[in-house]
Amino acid sequence: MSLTINGKKTRTKPWLISLNPKSYLLIILMEHTKTTATDSSPPLKKNTFAATNICLAVMEGKSAKVITNSPSVFSFEKGMYGADAKFRVHTNPTNTIFGIRRLLGRKFDDPMIQKDMKMVPFKMVRGDNGEAWLEAYGKQFPPICIASLIFSNMKETAESHIGKSVSKAIIAVPGEIVLLNMSSY
């Protein structure tokens, strides 16, 4: 997928930005994301995928209503995310993952990954193509797999809140992660 930033055409992975450009306007900035919607627009969810928290909101008319602002944590114990998973950092630290955004697109040999490995209770391993992967309960997972589990849970939360299926989403990603992932491939 191509994306134009400051007049330069760049490549990105489809999982990083997956939007129908005819439906939504997404402006990625370093700190802020701006979206537009009309009264006739269907409710949509918006995730802000940060290193520590994920904010989930739905459009209600012309306003966004925050449903939850959860810790960006996933525990393989019972497949929990958010506040429930954050508690598991203390009771099951080797199988509870946090800070997943920092791992996306990074190689195992990246100095930041090597530094992080010394400070986190969960295990990082060398995965396919030399990427940094995670290990839980003896199985290895790419970081994008963990991110997708978190997003799946967020989708279920949004659907439960609005009472119907969510088919359109905007994922606001800080500019530095977009550039990091584009330069990785």
MIKOL-44939 format. One line per field, with one value per residue: residue number from 1; residue in three letters; chain; x, y, z of N, C-alpha, C, CB in turn. Coordinates in steps of 0.05 Angstrom, whole numbers, plus 5000, padded with zeros to 4 digits. Glycine has a CB too. Example, Ala and Ser with C-alpha at 12.3 -4.5 7.8 and 13.67 -1.06 7.14 Angstrom:
BEGIN
num = [1 / 2];
residu = [ALA / SER];
chaine = [A / A];
n.X = [5264 / 5257];
n.Y = [4886 / 4955];
n.Z = [5156 / 5142];
ca.X = [5246 / 5273];
ca.Y = [4910 / 4979];
ca.Z = [5156 / 5143];
c.X = [5264 / 5258];
c.Y = [4934 / 5001];
c.Z = [5156 / 5157];
cb.X = [5226 / 5282];
cb.Y = [4911 / 4988];
cb.Z = [5181 / 5114];
% end
This chain:
BEGIN
num = [1 / 2 / 3 / 4 / 5 / 6 / 7 / 8 / 9 / 10 / 11 / 12 / 13 / 14 / 15 / 16 / 17 / 18 / 19 / 20 / 21 / 22 / 23 / 24 / 25 / 26 / 27 / 28 / 29 / 30 / 31 / 32 / 33 / 34 / 35 / 36 / 37 / 38 / 39 / 40 / 41 / 42 / 43 / 44 / 45 / 46 / 47 / 48 / 49 / 50 / 51 / 52 / 53 / 54 / 55 / 56 / 57 / 58 / 59 / 60 / 61 / 62 / 63 / 64 / 65 / 66 / 67 / 68 / 69 / 70 / 71 / 72 / 73 / 74 / 75 / 76 / 77 / 78 / 79 / 80 / 81 / 82 / 83 / 84 / 85 / 86 / 87 / 88 / 89 / 90 / 91 / 92 / 93 / 94 / 95 / 96 / 97 / 98 / 99 / 100 / 101 / 102 / 103 / 104 / 105 / 106 / 107 / 108 / 109 / 110 / 111 / 112 / 113 / 114 / 115 / 116 / 117 / 118 / 119 / 120 / 121 / 122 / 123 / 124 / 125 / 126 / 127 / 128 / 129 / 130 / 131 / 132 / 133 / 134 / 135 / 136 / 137 / 138 / 139 / 140 / 141 / 142 / 143 / 144 / 145 / 146 / 147 / 148 / 149 / 150 / 151 / 152 / 153 / 154 / 155 / 156 / 157 / 158 / 159 / 160 / 161 / 162 / 163 / 164 / 165 / 166 / 167 / 168 / 169 / 170 / 171 / 172 / 173 / 174 / 175 / 176 / 177 / 178 / 179 / 180 / 181 / 182 / 183 / 184 / 185];
residu = [MET / SER / LEU / THR / ILE / ASN / GLY / LYS / LYS / THR / ARG / THR / LYS / PRO / TRP / LEU / ILE / SER / LEU / ASN / PRO / LYS / SER / TYR / LEU / LEU / ILE / ILE / LEU / MET / GLU / HIS / THR / LYS / THR / THR / ALA / THR / ASP / SER / SER / PRO / PRO / LEU / LYS / LYS / ASN / THR / PHE / ALA / ALA / THR / ASN / ILE / CYS / LEU / ALA / VAL / MET / GLU / GLY / LYS / SER / ALA / LYS / VAL / ILE / THR / ASN / SER / PRO / SER / VAL / PHE / SER / PHE / GLU / LYS / GLY / MET / TYR / GLY / ALA / ASP / ALA / LYS / PHE / ARG / VAL / HIS / THR / ASN / PRO / THR / ASN / THR / ILE / PHE / GLY / ILE / ARG / ARG / LEU / LEU / GLY / ARG / LYS / PHE / ASP / ASP / PRO / MET / ILE / GLN / LYS / ASP / MET / LYS / MET / VAL / PRO / PHE / LYS / MET / VAL / ARG / GLY / ASP / ASN / GLY / GLU / ALA / TRP / LEU / GLU / ALA / TYR / GLY / LYS / GLN / PHE / PRO / PRO / ILE / CYS / ILE / ALA / SER / LEU / ILE / PHE / SER / ASN / MET / LYS / GLU / THR / ALA / GLU / SER / HIS / ILE / GLY / LYS / SER / VAL / SER / LYS / ALA / ILE / ILE / ALA / VAL / PRO / GLY / GLU / ILE / VAL / LEU / LEU / ASN / MET / SER / SER / TYR];
chaine = [A / A / A / A / A / A / A / A / A / A / A / A / A / A / A / A / A / A / A / A / A / A / A / A / A / A / A / A / A / A / A / A / A / A / A / A / A / A / A / A / A / A / A / A / A / A / A / A / A / A / A / A / A / A / A / A / A / A / A / A / A / A / A / A / A / A / A / A / A / A / A / A / A / A / A / A / A / A / A / A / A / A / A / A / A / A / A / A / A / A / A / A / A / A / A / A / A / A / A / A / A / A / A / A / A / A / A / A / A / A / A / A / A / A / A / A / A / A / A / A / A / A / A / A / A / A / A / A / A / A / A / A / A / A / A / A / A / A / A / A / A / A / A / A / A / A / A / A / A / A / A / A / A / A / A / A / A / A / A / A / A / A / A / A / A / A / A / A / A / A / A / A / A / A / A / A / A / A / A / A / A / A / A / A / A];
n.X = [5017 / 5011 / 5029 / 5025 / 5067 / 5083 / 5089 / 5120 / 5120 / 5109 / 5118 / 5076 / 5056 / 4997 / 4969 / 4980 / 4957 / 4893 / 4847 / 4789 / 4799 / 4759 / 4719 / 4735 / 4773 / 4838 / 4886 / 4952 / 4990 / 5046 / 5028 / 4973 / 4909 / 4863 / 4796 / 4740 / 4668 / 4601 / 4531 / 4502 / 4537 / 4556 / 4560 / 4627 / 4687 / 4743 / 4810 / 4863 / 4926 / 4970 / 5032 / 5024 / 4968 / 4903 / 4856 / 4788 / 4737 / 4672 / 4636 / 4584 / 4537 / 4564 / 4604 / 4656 / 4652 / 4683 / 4692 / 4724 / 4787 / 4838 / 4891 / 4946 / 4955 / 4964 / 4945 / 4962 / 4938 / 4877 / 4865 / 4861 / 4854 / 4873 / 4853 / 4844 / 4883 / 4928 / 4933 / 4952 / 5005 / 5032 / 5019 / 5027 / 5075 / 5110 / 5077 / 5047 / 5038 / 5063 / 5071 / 5072 / 5070 / 5120 / 5150 / 5134 / 5152 / 5206 / 5273 / 5303 / 5356 / 5358 / 5382 / 5347 / 5310 / 5343 / 5358 / 5308 / 5295 / 5323 / 5294 / 5241 / 5191 / 5173 / 5189 / 5230 / 5243 / 5282 / 5249 / 5215 / 5249 / 5286 / 5260 / 5236 / 5203 / 5153 / 5149 / 5105 / 5078 / 5110 / 5103 / 5115 / 5103 / 5090 / 5095 / 5053 / 5012 / 4997 / 4980 / 4936 / 4902 / 4891 / 4864 / 4821 / 4793 / 4781 / 4746 / 4703 / 4687 / 4670 / 4627 / 4593 / 4580 / 4553 / 4516 / 4514 / 4545 / 4612 / 4642 / 4676 / 4735 / 4780 / 4846 / 4888 / 4953 / 5014 / 5060 / 5115 / 5116 / 5093 / 5132 / 5175 / 5158 / 5151 / 5203 / 5225 / 5215];
n.Y = [4977 / 5045 / 5108 / 5177 / 5223 / 5287 / 5300 / 5258 / 5194 / 5134 / 5066 / 5023 / 4973 / 4934 / 4923 / 4963 / 5013 / 5012 / 5033 / 5057 / 5103 / 5134 / 5137 / 5159 / 5212 / 5215 / 5244 / 5241 / 5261 / 5281 / 5285 / 5290 / 5268 / 5278 / 5270 / 5266 / 5266 / 5257 / 5273 / 5232 / 5190 / 5123 / 5096 / 5094 / 5063 / 5088 / 5080 / 5098 / 5080 / 5073 / 5071 / 5059 / 5062 / 5048 / 5084 / 5082 / 5103 / 5122 / 5149 / 5194 / 5225 / 5286 / 5283 / 5251 / 5198 / 5175 / 5109 / 5073 / 5077 / 5041 / 5003 / 4985 / 4926 / 4856 / 4793 / 4726 / 4691 / 4668 / 4702 / 4758 / 4830 / 4899 / 4931 / 4885 / 4851 / 4880 / 4873 / 4822 / 4827 / 4827 / 4778 / 4739 / 4749 / 4732 / 4716 / 4758 / 4813 / 4877 / 4945 / 4934 / 4963 / 4986 / 4945 / 4933 / 4923 / 4923 / 4897 / 4839 / 4848 / 4902 / 4957 / 4982 / 4941 / 4903 / 4929 / 4935 / 4882 / 4869 / 4893 / 4877 / 4829 / 4789 / 4742 / 4756 / 4737 / 4716 / 4722 / 4706 / 4730 / 4757 / 4789 / 4818 / 4776 / 4750 / 4707 / 4662 / 4617 / 4578 / 4583 / 4620 / 4686 / 4736 / 4808 / 4835 / 4799 / 4799 / 4852 / 4850 / 4816 / 4849 / 4891 / 4862 / 4850 / 4903 / 4916 / 4882 / 4905 / 4956 / 4940 / 4917 / 4962 / 4996 / 4962 / 4937 / 4909 / 4928 / 4955 / 4991 / 5026 / 5072 / 5077 / 5111 / 5127 / 5145 / 5189 / 5174 / 5118 / 5102 / 5119 / 5088 / 5035 / 5037 / 5044 / 4997 / 4959];
n.Z = [5000 / 4984 / 5011 / 5017 / 5045 / 5063 / 5009 / 4990 / 4963 / 4997 / 5020 / 5058 / 5106 / 5096 / 5144 / 5177 / 5162 / 5144 / 5108 / 5074 / 5028 / 5005 / 5042 / 5091 / 5120 / 5139 / 5176 / 5192 / 5244 / 5286 / 5339 / 5339 / 5313 / 5262 / 5244 / 5200 / 5198 / 5177 / 5194 / 5171 / 5171 / 5188 / 5255 / 5279 / 5299 / 5335 / 5345 / 5385 / 5382 / 5427 / 5465 / 5519 / 5531 / 5501 / 5469 / 5458 / 5416 / 5392 / 5337 / 5347 / 5318 / 5303 / 5339 / 5376 / 5421 / 5477 / 5494 / 5522 / 5555 / 5556 / 5587 / 5546 / 5544 / 5541 / 5563 / 5560 / 5592 / 5597 / 5554 / 5563 / 5561 / 5570 / 5632 / 5663 / 5644 / 5657 / 5712 / 5712 / 5700 / 5748 / 5770 / 5731 / 5699 / 5657 / 5616 / 5601 / 5561 / 5546 / 5520 / 5466 / 5419 / 5413 / 5393 / 5342 / 5275 / 5287 / 5287 / 5316 / 5331 / 5339 / 5375 / 5413 / 5423 / 5446 / 5492 / 5517 / 5526 / 5572 / 5611 / 5613 / 5636 / 5603 / 5550 / 5494 / 5428 / 5370 / 5310 / 5248 / 5190 / 5221 / 5257 / 5319 / 5362 / 5407 / 5464 / 5495 / 5540 / 5517 / 5462 / 5401 / 5379 / 5330 / 5339 / 5314 / 5315 / 5369 / 5373 / 5338 / 5367 / 5411 / 5383 / 5363 / 5411 / 5425 / 5383 / 5394 / 5443 / 5424 / 5391 / 5428 / 5457 / 5420 / 5400 / 5350 / 5291 / 5277 / 5222 / 5200 / 5215 / 5246 / 5257 / 5295 / 5290 / 5318 / 5284 / 5285 / 5288 / 5240 / 5203 / 5222 / 5212 / 5156 / 5139 / 5153 / 5115];
ca.X = [5000 / 5026 / 5019 / 5040 / 5073 / 5098 / 5094 / 5137 / 5105 / 5123 / 5103 / 5070 / 5043 / 4968 / 4958 / 4985 / 4936 / 4875 / 4824 / 4779 / 4803 / 4734 / 4701 / 4745 / 4798 / 4856 / 4910 / 4970 / 5010 / 5062 / 5014 / 4944 / 4896 / 4838 / 4778 / 4715 / 4645 / 4576 / 4509 / 4493 / 4557 / 4550 / 4579 / 4652 / 4704 / 4769 / 4829 / 4889 / 4943 / 4993 / 5050 / 5014 / 4939 / 4888 / 4831 / 4768 / 4714 / 4653 / 4623 / 4556 / 4532 / 4589 / 4622 / 4667 / 4647 / 4702 / 4680 / 4743 / 4815 / 4848 / 4920 / 4953 / 4967 / 4950 / 4953 / 4954 / 4922 / 4848 / 4862 / 4851 / 4868 / 4865 / 4858 / 4846 / 4910 / 4949 / 4936 / 4967 / 5034 / 5043 / 5014 / 5036 / 5090 / 5123 / 5057 / 5032 / 5054 / 5057 / 5089 / 5074 / 5075 / 5149 / 5163 / 5124 / 5171 / 5234 / 5289 / 5312 / 5382 / 5356 / 5392 / 5325 / 5299 / 5362 / 5356 / 5282 / 5295 / 5334 / 5276 / 5213 / 5190 / 5166 / 5211 / 5231 / 5260 / 5286 / 5228 / 5219 / 5263 / 5302 / 5243 / 5232 / 5178 / 5148 / 5143 / 5087 / 5070 / 5126 / 5098 / 5125 / 5083 / 5099 / 5081 / 5028 / 4992 / 4987 / 4965 / 4910 / 4886 / 4881 / 4844 / 4796 / 4779 / 4770 / 4724 / 4681 / 4678 / 4655 / 4602 / 4576 / 4571 / 4534 / 4495 / 4514 / 4572 / 4629 / 4657 / 4695 / 4751 / 4803 / 4867 / 4906 / 4980 / 5033 / 5076 / 5141 / 5113 / 5089 / 5158 / 5191 / 5149 / 5156 / 5232 / 5233 / 5209];
ca.Y = [5000 / 5070 / 5130 / 5201 / 5240 / 5310 / 5298 / 5235 / 5169 / 5114 / 5041 / 5015 / 4948 / 4937 / 4921 / 4988 / 5032 / 4997 / 5050 / 5062 / 5132 / 5148 / 5138 / 5175 / 5228 / 5210 / 5261 / 5231 / 5280 / 5269 / 5284 / 5291 / 5256 / 5292 / 5255 / 5279 / 5249 / 5272 / 5261 / 5207 / 5170 / 5103 / 5098 / 5081 / 5063 / 5101 / 5071 / 5111 / 5058 / 5085 / 5052 / 5052 / 5059 / 5049 / 5099 / 5073 / 5122 / 5119 / 5174 / 5197 / 5250 / 5298 / 5282 / 5226 / 5192 / 5156 / 5086 / 5063 / 5084 / 5018 / 4997 / 4970 / 4903 / 4832 / 4770 / 4701 / 4677 / 4673 / 4721 / 4784 / 4855 / 4923 / 4932 / 4857 / 4840 / 4895 / 4860 / 4797 / 4834 / 4820 / 4750 / 4721 / 4768 / 4721 / 4711 / 4783 / 4830 / 4906 / 4960 / 4920 / 4982 / 4991 / 4922 / 4931 / 4930 / 4923 / 4873 / 4829 / 4860 / 4931 / 4964 / 4987 / 4915 / 4890 / 4943 / 4929 / 4854 / 4868 / 4907 / 4867 / 4802 / 4769 / 4734 / 4764 / 4718 / 4723 / 4709 / 4706 / 4753 / 4770 / 4808 / 4813 / 4763 / 4745 / 4679 / 4658 / 4589 / 4561 / 4588 / 4645 / 4703 / 4763 / 4829 / 4843 / 4780 / 4809 / 4877 / 4842 / 4806 / 4873 / 4904 / 4845 / 4855 / 4930 / 4915 / 4870 / 4926 / 4976 / 4928 / 4914 / 4988 / 5007 / 4943 / 4926 / 4902 / 4950 / 4947 / 5013 / 5035 / 5089 / 5071 / 5133 / 5117 / 5167 / 5190 / 5160 / 5089 / 5099 / 5121 / 5065 / 5011 / 5040 / 5041 / 4969 / 4941];
ca.Z = [5000 / 4983 / 5028 / 5011 / 5068 / 5055 / 4980 / 4983 / 4963 / 5012 / 5023 / 5085 / 5108 / 5097 / 5171 / 5192 / 5155 / 5126 / 5107 / 5048 / 5026 / 4997 / 5064 / 5113 / 5117 / 5162 / 5175 / 5212 / 5254 / 5307 / 5364 / 5337 / 5290 / 5256 / 5227 / 5195 / 5193 / 5174 / 5209 / 5158 / 5173 / 5208 / 5278 / 5273 / 5323 / 5330 / 5365 / 5386 / 5390 / 5440 / 5479 / 5546 / 5532 / 5476 / 5472 / 5439 / 5415 / 5370 / 5328 / 5353 / 5304 / 5295 / 5362 / 5384 / 5449 / 5487 / 5507 / 5542 / 5553 / 5570 / 5584 / 5522 / 5556 / 5534 / 5578 / 5547 / 5611 / 5591 / 5532 / 5573 / 5553 / 5586 / 5661 / 5674 / 5636 / 5671 / 5738 / 5708 / 5699 / 5774 / 5777 / 5710 / 5683 / 5633 / 5595 / 5598 / 5543 / 5546 / 5504 / 5440 / 5397 / 5410 / 5379 / 5314 / 5254 / 5296 / 5285 / 5342 / 5337 / 5343 / 5402 / 5431 / 5431 / 5464 / 5518 / 5528 / 5535 / 5599 / 5630 / 5613 / 5647 / 5583 / 5533 / 5466 / 5412 / 5341 / 5294 / 5219 / 5178 / 5241 / 5273 / 5348 / 5368 / 5435 / 5471 / 5518 / 5543 / 5499 / 5434 / 5392 / 5365 / 5321 / 5353 / 5300 / 5324 / 5394 / 5367 / 5327 / 5389 / 5425 / 5366 / 5363 / 5436 / 5424 / 5365 / 5410 / 5462 / 5409 / 5382 / 5451 / 5465 / 5401 / 5395 / 5323 / 5281 / 5268 / 5197 / 5192 / 5238 / 5242 / 5277 / 5296 / 5297 / 5319 / 5260 / 5286 / 5283 / 5212 / 5190 / 5230 / 5198 / 5128 / 5134 / 5159 / 5093];
c.X = [5018 / 5013 / 5037 / 5043 / 5091 / 5107 / 5111 / 5120 / 5121 / 5106 / 5098 / 5056 / 5013 / 4956 / 4961 / 4964 / 4917 / 4849 / 4815 / 4781 / 4778 / 4716 / 4710 / 4769 / 4814 / 4881 / 4928 / 4990 / 5026 / 5046 / 4984 / 4934 / 4869 / 4821 / 4753 / 4693 / 4621 / 4554 / 4500 / 4513 / 4549 / 4569 / 4605 / 4668 / 4730 / 4787 / 4853 / 4908 / 4969 / 5010 / 5038 / 4984 / 4927 / 4862 / 4812 / 4745 / 4697 / 4642 / 4594 / 4548 / 4559 / 4610 / 4632 / 4662 / 4667 / 4687 / 4699 / 4771 / 4830 / 4878 / 4925 / 4969 / 4950 / 4962 / 4944 / 4937 / 4893 / 4844 / 4852 / 4867 / 4859 / 4871 / 4860 / 4873 / 4932 / 4954 / 4954 / 4997 / 5047 / 5040 / 5024 / 5053 / 5102 / 5103 / 5038 / 5049 / 5044 / 5077 / 5093 / 5080 / 5105 / 5163 / 5155 / 5145 / 5200 / 5247 / 5298 / 5339 / 5381 / 5365 / 5369 / 5312 / 5317 / 5362 / 5330 / 5281 / 5305 / 5315 / 5248 / 5213 / 5184 / 5190 / 5208 / 5251 / 5263 / 5265 / 5235 / 5232 / 5279 / 5286 / 5242 / 5205 / 5176 / 5143 / 5126 / 5078 / 5085 / 5121 / 5107 / 5104 / 5096 / 5083 / 5055 / 5005 / 4980 / 4971 / 4938 / 4892 / 4874 / 4859 / 4818 / 4780 / 4767 / 4746 / 4699 / 4670 / 4661 / 4628 / 4583 / 4564 / 4550 / 4512 / 4493 / 4543 / 4586 / 4645 / 4677 / 4709 / 4773 / 4822 / 4887 / 4933 / 4999 / 5052 / 5102 / 5138 / 5107 / 5115 / 5176 / 5184 / 5154 / 5186 / 5241 / 5230 / 5216];
c.Y = [5025 / 5091 / 5154 / 5218 / 5262 / 5309 / 5275 / 5210 / 5148 / 5089 / 5036 / 4988 / 4952 / 4937 / 4947 / 5009 / 5017 / 5013 / 5052 / 5093 / 5147 / 5152 / 5158 / 5191 / 5223 / 5227 / 5251 / 5253 / 5267 / 5266 / 5281 / 5277 / 5270 / 5274 / 5271 / 5259 / 5267 / 5259 / 5235 / 5185 / 5149 / 5107 / 5083 / 5082 / 5077 / 5091 / 5090 / 5090 / 5070 / 5063 / 5043 / 5047 / 5059 / 5062 / 5090 / 5092 / 5114 / 5146 / 5173 / 5225 / 5261 / 5297 / 5253 / 5222 / 5170 / 5134 / 5076 / 5074 / 5063 / 5015 / 4980 / 4945 / 4878 / 4809 / 4745 / 4684 / 4685 / 4694 / 4748 / 4807 / 4877 / 4920 / 4904 / 4846 / 4854 / 4883 / 4835 / 4803 / 4826 / 4791 / 4730 / 4738 / 4757 / 4717 / 4735 / 4803 / 4859 / 4920 / 4948 / 4939 / 4987 / 4969 / 4921 / 4940 / 4930 / 4896 / 4865 / 4842 / 4890 / 4937 / 4970 / 4961 / 4902 / 4903 / 4936 / 4900 / 4851 / 4880 / 4896 / 4838 / 4781 / 4764 / 4744 / 4745 / 4728 / 4708 / 4709 / 4732 / 4769 / 4790 / 4799 / 4801 / 4759 / 4716 / 4679 / 4630 / 4571 / 4565 / 4616 / 4660 / 4728 / 4784 / 4837 / 4824 / 4790 / 4834 / 4870 / 4831 / 4829 / 4887 / 4888 / 4849 / 4883 / 4931 / 4903 / 4890 / 4946 / 4965 / 4924 / 4941 / 4999 / 4988 / 4933 / 4922 / 4927 / 4940 / 4968 / 5023 / 5054 / 5083 / 5094 / 5123 / 5141 / 5166 / 5175 / 5130 / 5084 / 5099 / 5098 / 5041 / 5013 / 5036 / 5013 / 4951 / 4953];
c.Z = [5000 / 5000 / 5021 / 5036 / 5059 / 5026 / 4971 / 4985 / 4977 / 5014 / 5053 / 5084 / 5109 / 5125 / 5186 / 5187 / 5135 / 5126 / 5078 / 5045 / 5017 / 5020 / 5086 / 5106 / 5142 / 5158 / 5198 / 5219 / 5276 / 5333 / 5361 / 5312 / 5286 / 5237 / 5222 / 5191 / 5190 / 5190 / 5197 / 5160 / 5193 / 5232 / 5270 / 5298 / 5315 / 5353 / 5363 / 5398 / 5401 / 5454 / 5505 / 5546 / 5504 / 5483 / 5450 / 5440 / 5391 / 5363 / 5334 / 5342 / 5295 / 5317 / 5366 / 5414 / 5457 / 5502 / 5529 / 5535 / 5569 / 5567 / 5560 / 5531 / 5547 / 5550 / 5564 / 5566 / 5607 / 5569 / 5540 / 5562 / 5572 / 5615 / 5673 / 5668 / 5652 / 5699 / 5735 / 5705 / 5726 / 5780 / 5756 / 5690 / 5657 / 5610 / 5592 / 5583 / 5545 / 5528 / 5476 / 5417 / 5392 / 5394 / 5349 / 5294 / 5262 / 5293 / 5312 / 5350 / 5342 / 5372 / 5422 / 5441 / 5451 / 5491 / 5532 / 5540 / 5564 / 5620 / 5631 / 5623 / 5626 / 5564 / 5504 / 5452 / 5384 / 5325 / 5264 / 5210 / 5199 / 5259 / 5302 / 5351 / 5398 / 5440 / 5496 / 5517 / 5523 / 5470 / 5427 / 5375 / 5355 / 5335 / 5340 / 5308 / 5351 / 5390 / 5356 / 5348 / 5405 / 5409 / 5364 / 5388 / 5436 / 5405 / 5379 / 5430 / 5448 / 5401 / 5405 / 5459 / 5446 / 5393 / 5366 / 5314 / 5272 / 5244 / 5188 / 5217 / 5229 / 5264 / 5275 / 5306 / 5297 / 5295 / 5261 / 5281 / 5254 / 5197 / 5197 / 5214 / 5168 / 5121 / 5139 / 5135 / 5066];
cb.X = [4981 / 5029 / 5020 / 5027 / 5085 / 5123 / 5107 / 5162 / 5098 / 5131 / 5119 / 5052 / 5053 / 4955 / 4970 / 5013 / 4947 / 4870 / 4831 / 4749 / 4825 / 4720 / 4697 / 4751 / 4791 / 4863 / 4904 / 4984 / 4995 / 5086 / 5020 / 4934 / 4893 / 4843 / 4771 / 4717 / 4642 / 4567 / 4486 / 4486 / 4585 / 4554 / 4566 / 4667 / 4709 / 4767 / 4838 / 4889 / 4949 / 4985 / 5077 / 5021 / 4926 / 4884 / 4836 / 4759 / 4724 / 4630 / 4628 / 4549 / 4517 / 4584 / 4608 / 4698 / 4617 / 4723 / 4674 / 4744 / 4821 / 4835 / 4931 / 4970 / 4968 / 4952 / 4943 / 4979 / 4931 / 4834 / 4844 / 4853 / 4862 / 4836 / 4835 / 4824 / 4914 / 4940 / 4909 / 4957 / 5038 / 5029 / 4984 / 5012 / 5112 / 5137 / 5041 / 5022 / 5052 / 5056 / 5116 / 5048 / 5061 / 5162 / 5155 / 5098 / 5164 / 5235 / 5313 / 5315 / 5401 / 5326 / 5410 / 5303 / 5295 / 5391 / 5357 / 5260 / 5313 / 5360 / 5275 / 5201 / 5170 / 5141 / 5214 / 5240 / 5248 / 5315 / 5202 / 5192 / 5243 / 5324 / 5215 / 5236 / 5175 / 5124 / 5170 / 5062 / 5040 / 5122 / 5067 / 5151 / 5060 / 5096 / 5099 / 5032 / 5004 / 5011 / 4981 / 4914 / 4902 / 4904 / 4856 / 4804 / 4798 / 4792 / 4731 / 4691 / 4702 / 4671 / 4608 / 4593 / 4594 / 4549 / 4469 / 4499 / 4569 / 4648 / 4637 / 4681 / 4762 / 4795 / 4880 / 4895 / 4989 / 5050 / 5082 / 5153 / 5090 / 5070 / 5171 / 5188 / 5120 / 5147 / 5248 / 5217 / 5180];
cb.Y = [5000 / 5079 / 5124 / 5218 / 5223 / 5313 / 5323 / 5233 / 5161 / 5124 / 5018 / 5035 / 4931 / 4916 / 4898 / 4999 / 5058 / 4968 / 5078 / 5052 / 5137 / 5132 / 5111 / 5157 / 5259 / 5180 / 5291 / 5206 / 5306 / 5287 / 5308 / 5320 / 5226 / 5320 / 5227 / 5298 / 5228 / 5275 / 5281 / 5213 / 5182 / 5074 / 5085 / 5094 / 5035 / 5132 / 5042 / 5138 / 5039 / 5107 / 5064 / 5073 / 5082 / 5020 / 5130 / 5044 / 5151 / 5099 / 5178 / 5195 / 5270 / 5327 / 5292 / 5224 / 5183 / 5169 / 5063 / 5033 / 5114 / 4993 / 4984 / 4987 / 4905 / 4825 / 4771 / 4685 / 4683 / 4682 / 4710 / 4784 / 4862 / 4928 / 4947 / 4840 / 4843 / 4925 / 4852 / 4783 / 4865 / 4837 / 4746 / 4707 / 4780 / 4696 / 4687 / 4794 / 4820 / 4918 / 4962 / 4905 / 5009 / 4993 / 4897 / 4947 / 4956 / 4932 / 4877 / 4799 / 4854 / 4940 / 4989 / 5004 / 4897 / 4892 / 4974 / 4932 / 4837 / 4883 / 4936 / 4868 / 4801 / 4778 / 4704 / 4794 / 4689 / 4716 / 4724 / 4702 / 4771 / 4785 / 4809 / 4838 / 4736 / 4762 / 4664 / 4678 / 4586 / 4533 / 4585 / 4642 / 4710 / 4765 / 4854 / 4843 / 4752 / 4815 / 4894 / 4822 / 4787 / 4892 / 4909 / 4815 / 4852 / 4950 / 4898 / 4845 / 4939 / 4985 / 4901 / 4902 / 5008 / 5017 / 4954 / 4944 / 4883 / 4960 / 4941 / 5036 / 5012 / 5120 / 5043 / 5157 / 5095 / 5167 / 5218 / 5165 / 5077 / 5121 / 5147 / 5060 / 5006 / 5067 / 5061 / 4959 / 4933];
cb.Z = [5024 / 4955 / 5058 / 4988 / 5092 / 5073 / 4972 / 5002 / 4934 / 5040 / 5011 / 5100 / 5132 / 5081 / 5186 / 5185 / 5142 / 5137 / 5118 / 5044 / 5007 / 4975 / 5076 / 5137 / 5114 / 5165 / 5177 / 5203 / 5264 / 5312 / 5380 / 5336 / 5292 / 5244 / 5239 / 5170 / 5216 / 5144 / 5210 / 5129 / 5180 / 5196 / 5304 / 5250 / 5334 / 5330 / 5360 / 5402 / 5366 / 5460 / 5483 / 5565 / 5548 / 5464 / 5472 / 5444 / 5412 / 5377 / 5297 / 5384 / 5322 / 5288 / 5387 / 5377 / 5453 / 5505 / 5487 / 5542 / 5563 / 5559 / 5610 / 5502 / 5587 / 5503 / 5607 / 5538 / 5641 / 5616 / 5512 / 5604 / 5523 / 5582 / 5675 / 5661 / 5606 / 5674 / 5749 / 5683 / 5694 / 5795 / 5781 / 5695 / 5700 / 5639 / 5602 / 5626 / 5514 / 5575 / 5517 / 5435 / 5402 / 5438 / 5392 / 5310 / 5244 / 5326 / 5265 / 5340 / 5314 / 5339 / 5401 / 5417 / 5406 / 5452 / 5513 / 5508 / 5517 / 5600 / 5622 / 5585 / 5669 / 5566 / 5534 / 5462 / 5413 / 5331 / 5298 / 5204 / 5165 / 5228 / 5261 / 5365 / 5353 / 5445 / 5476 / 5517 / 5540 / 5506 / 5428 / 5376 / 5384 / 5289 / 5354 / 5270 / 5327 / 5414 / 5347 / 5304 / 5407 / 5431 / 5338 / 5360 / 5459 / 5414 / 5340 / 5424 / 5476 / 5385 / 5368 / 5475 / 5465 / 5376 / 5402 / 5304 / 5257 / 5291 / 5175 / 5177 / 5254 / 5241 / 5273 / 5313 / 5277 / 5344 / 5254 / 5313 / 5300 / 5201 / 5198 / 5260 / 5203 / 5118 / 5150 / 5182 / 5093];
% end
